[in-house]
Amino acid sequence: MAGEKILTLRLEGGLRGKLDKLAAATRRSRSFLAAEAIREYVALNSWQIEEIHKGLAEAERGEFASESEVKRVAKKWTRRAH
């Protein structure tokens, strides 16, 4: 397990209890479940930040959707909402 580091964190009692129950039900350790949750959180948020940066770069280059493109997408989604 080279390269792994220890991280200590505080959890409210209720959350720790739920984590313990989940660990028992899945036959996984608390540590495994916590690491998995953190991996997923970091991956999702990293992706979102990257997409935001891409969007900002597009805006800085003046790459915006035309009015007709915006209307077409809005019509598509409002039609589905009914």
Secondary structure, 3 states (H helix, E strand, C coil): CCCCCCCCCCCCHHHHHHHHHHHHHHCCCHHHHHHHHHHHHHHHHHHHHHHHHHHHHHHHCCCCCCHHHHHHHHHHHHHHHC
